[in-house]
Amino acid sequence: QVQLVESGGGLVQPGGSLRLSCAASGIAFSRYFMAWYRQAPGKHRELVAAITSNVIGSTNYDDSVKGRFTISRDNAKNTVYLPMNSLKPEDAAVYYCKASSRQLYYWGKGTQVTVSS
């Protein structure tokens, strides 16, 4: 059974930091392209950051988070991370982890990030 479990969300003040984690099980994690998405109320789910499955681990970011968020993965721990710094109110959303490989993909259930003073 495939599971992606996100954690690390919470309430933070503007300018603050959080570190999201996504622990995967039931998949050959190192072979999967991993990504973080977010969805705010009334908006479409959008790609935040992604990292490839190869040794290089190439990354890609939405322009709105470049320089503030950093995606990384630890294949030994089957976990992908998203440290988020300088958080803004517009970063508030449910953050989802996605694992994909060719035609297969899996989603986590999400973790809530709230940015408010």
Protein Blocks (a to p, Z undefined) as FASTA:
>chain_A
ZZdddehiacddehiacddddddehiafklpccddddddehiacddfbdcdfbfnopacd
dfklgokaccdddfklopacdddehiafklgccddddddehjbccddebjaddddZZ
